[in-house]
């Protein structure tokens, strides 16, 4: 299983995009994490 850091690096940071602000990068990481957690095995799909 890949580590969280390697998944973030591959799916968010390596998009060859220049982030205009730390806030944009934070939003991208947060959004990706929420989507990834909803799709994870064992997830019941219930948001907290």
DOVEXRO-670678 format. One record per residue (C-alpha): residue in one letter; x negated, y, z negated. Coordinates in pm, whole numbers, plus 50000, padded with zeros to 5 digits. Example, Ala and Ser with C-alpha at 12.3 -4.5 7.8 and 13.67 -1.06 7.14 Angstrom:
<nodes>
A487704955049220 S486334989449286 
</nodes>
This chain:
<nodes>
X500005000050000 X498725034350089 X498075059849819 X500245090749788 X497275112349881 X496595093450205 X500285094150299 X500485131650239 X497305136850436 X498575116550731 X502165129450737 X501905165650624 X498375179050622 X497205163650951 X499955179651159 X497345203451301 X499475232051182 X498185263451022 X500165270950710 X500835308050680 X501165306050304 X500775282350014 X504565284449974 X505105269850323 X502695241450250 X504385235349914 X507785233750084 X506495209350347 X504955186450084 X508065187949864 X510415180750154 X508295151750279 X508065137049928 X511835138449873 X512515121450207 X509825094950147 X511165086849801 X514705082249936 X513385057050189 X511135037949950 X511795001149883 X513744996049567 X515315030249588 X519015029649518 X519545062149709 X520975079749405 X519585114449363 X518855126849014 
</nodes>
